[in-house]
């Protein structure tokens, strides 16, 4: 139980919209706060990766794995619902698993409302898994078309929930990003991606200021690649890859210039003048990997 690589956390939180300061800079974050961008899948040892797709609704129904890692046992409600199918910890096992993770990793892309459901699950996959959750998911935006709405309050709510419910463990945002249809010409000026990242990074900053022990944020992804759910149809990269080119030429998008400027301590303002400056940088840049 001290080697957990990934699980799905379906959570509901009070959907209270929280604004963030639009004029933050890199210097507003703690000096040792880690920023980066992801390029591949993660496998963890002595850590927990939470794939969070859901937050915000009426009641709390979570298929929880942080319970054992924090308190040494599953929540009582989970044990009542799943019954004998849920493994039972011995006293020794409980002590071994309790406190066995070094940090919590969060993979966050979109939000959904959650409501009680007594009907059969409508999501694909292991029907018992979704039936055990006992919820209906209503996604914010068009999930099937990869149109992720900007809902930073969901990210902030997740971090606040982890802080309050699990002893405020160290947290790293391992993946967060916006998909866009694969089109080399249109993708280069990916202003919607900049707006998405700007909003979510602001939500992380607000959570940190509110006491969350969040220590890092990683954009997904550094460059375009084959995505698990969409193949080459949609991409998350801040660098484009020309897959028709045998040399796979890579070029920075507008979001790469924006993220680079942010990491250097420049402002993250998104007014027309700043966008025009980024576009100028993009057009004059000959950078490639």
PEQUIVEN-V533479 format. One record per residue. N is the residue number from 1. RES is the residue in three letters. D_CENTER is the distance of its C-alpha to the mean C-alpha in whole Angstrom. Layout:
# PEQUIVEN-V533479
((N	RES	D_CENTER) (N	RES	D_CENTER))
This chain:
# PEQUIVEN-V533479
((1	UNK	24) (2	UNK	23) (3	UNK	21) (4	UNK	18) (5	UNK	15) (6	UNK	13) (7	UNK	13) (8	UNK	12) (9	UNK	12) (10	UNK	13) (11	UNK	14) (12	UNK	16) (13	UNK	16) (14	UNK	18) (15	UNK	17) (16	UNK	19) (17	UNK	18) (18	UNK	17) (19	UNK	18) (20	UNK	18) (21	UNK	20) (22	UNK	20) (23	UNK	22) (24	UNK	20) (25	UNK	21) (26	UNK	19) (27	UNK	22) (28	UNK	21) (29	UNK	18) (30	UNK	20) (31	UNK	22) (32	UNK	20) (33	UNK	17) (34	UNK	15) (35	UNK	14) (36	UNK	13) (37	UNK	12) (38	UNK	12) (39	UNK	14) (40	UNK	14) (41	UNK	13) (42	UNK	13) (43	UNK	16) (44	UNK	16) (45	UNK	19) (46	UNK	20) (47	UNK	16) (48	UNK	14) (49	UNK	10) (50	UNK	9) (51	UNK	7) (52	UNK	6) (53	UNK	8) (54	UNK	10) (55	UNK	12) (56	UNK	15) (57	UNK	18) (58	UNK	22) (59	UNK	22) (60	UNK	20) (61	UNK	20) (62	UNK	17) (63	UNK	18) (64	UNK	17) (65	UNK	17) (66	UNK	17) (67	UNK	20) (68	UNK	22) (69	UNK	21) (70	UNK	21) (71	UNK	24) (72	UNK	26) (73	UNK	26) (74	UNK	24) (75	UNK	24) (76	UNK	28) (77	UNK	26) (78	UNK	25) (79	UNK	28) (80	UNK	30) (81	UNK	28) (82	UNK	28) (83	UNK	31) (84	UNK	33) (85	UNK	30) (86	UNK	28) (87	UNK	29) (88	UNK	31) (89	UNK	30) (90	UNK	34) (91	UNK	34) (92	UNK	34) (93	UNK	31) (94	UNK	29) (95	UNK	30) (96	UNK	29) (97	UNK	25) (98	UNK	25) (99	UNK	23) (100	UNK	23) (101	UNK	19) (102	UNK	19) (103	UNK	15) (104	UNK	12) (105	UNK	9) (106	UNK	5) (107	UNK	3) (108	UNK	2) (109	UNK	5) (110	UNK	8) (111	UNK	10) (112	UNK	13) (113	UNK	16) (114	UNK	18) (115	UNK	22) (116	UNK	24) (117	UNK	25) (118	UNK	29) (119	UNK	29) (120	UNK	28) (121	UNK	24) (122	UNK	23) (123	UNK	20) (124	UNK	21) (125	UNK	21) (126	UNK	23) (127	UNK	24) (128	UNK	25) (129	UNK	21) (130	UNK	21) (131	UNK	24) (132	UNK	23) (133	UNK	20) (134	UNK	23) (135	UNK	21) (136	UNK	21) (137	UNK	17) (138	UNK	18) (139	UNK	15) (140	UNK	15) (141	UNK	16) (142	UNK	17) (143	UNK	15) (144	UNK	18) (145	UNK	18) (146	UNK	15) (147	UNK	15) (148	UNK	12) (149	UNK	13) (150	UNK	12) (151	UNK	12) (152	UNK	10) (153	UNK	12) (154	UNK	10) (155	UNK	7) (156	UNK	11) (157	UNK	12) (158	UNK	10) (159	UNK	11) (160	UNK	14) (161	UNK	15) (162	UNK	14) (163	UNK	16) (164	UNK	19) (165	UNK	19) (166	UNK	18) (167	UNK	20) (168	UNK	18) (169	UNK	17) (170	UNK	15) (171	UNK	11) (172	UNK	9) (173	UNK	6) (174	UNK	7) (175	UNK	5) (176	UNK	4) (177	UNK	7) (178	UNK	10) (179	UNK	13) (180	UNK	16) (181	UNK	19) (182	UNK	21) (183	UNK	24) (184	UNK	25) (185	UNK	27) (186	UNK	25) (187	UNK	21) (188	UNK	23) (189	UNK	23) (190	UNK	19) (191	UNK	19) (192	UNK	17) (193	UNK	14) (194	UNK	15) (195	UNK	15) (196	UNK	12) (197	UNK	11) (198	UNK	14) (199	UNK	13) (200	UNK	9) (201	UNK	11) (202	UNK	14) (203	UNK	12) (204	UNK	11) (205	UNK	14) (206	UNK	16) (207	UNK	14) (208	UNK	16) (209	UNK	19) (210	UNK	19) (211	UNK	19) (212	UNK	16) (213	UNK	16) (214	UNK	13) (215	UNK	14) (216	UNK	12) (217	UNK	9) (218	UNK	9) (219	UNK	9) (220	UNK	9) (221	UNK	12) (222	UNK	15) (223	UNK	17) (224	UNK	17) (225	UNK	18) (226	UNK	18) (227	UNK	15) (228	UNK	15) (229	UNK	15) (230	UNK	17) (231	UNK	19) (232	UNK	21) (233	UNK	20) (234	UNK	17) (235	UNK	16) (236	UNK	13) (237	UNK	15) (238	UNK	16) (239	UNK	19) (240	UNK	21) (241	UNK	23) (242	UNK	26) (243	UNK	26) (244	UNK	30) (245	UNK	31) (246	UNK	32) (247	UNK	31) (248	UNK	27) (249	UNK	28) (250	UNK	25) (251	UNK	25) (252	UNK	22) (253	UNK	21) (254	UNK	21) (255	UNK	18) (256	UNK	19) (257	UNK	22) (258	UNK	20) (259	UNK	17) (260	UNK	20) (261	UNK	22) (262	UNK	19) (263	UNK	19) (264	UNK	23) (265	UNK	23) (266	UNK	24) (267	UNK	23) (268	UNK	20) (269	UNK	23) (270	UNK	22) (271	UNK	26) (272	UNK	28) (273	UNK	29) (274	UNK	26) (275	UNK	25) (276	UNK	29) (277	UNK	29) (278	UNK	25) (279	UNK	27) (280	UNK	30) (281	UNK	28) (282	UNK	27) (283	UNK	30) (284	UNK	32) (285	UNK	30) (286	UNK	31) (287	UNK	28) (288	UNK	27) (289	UNK	26))
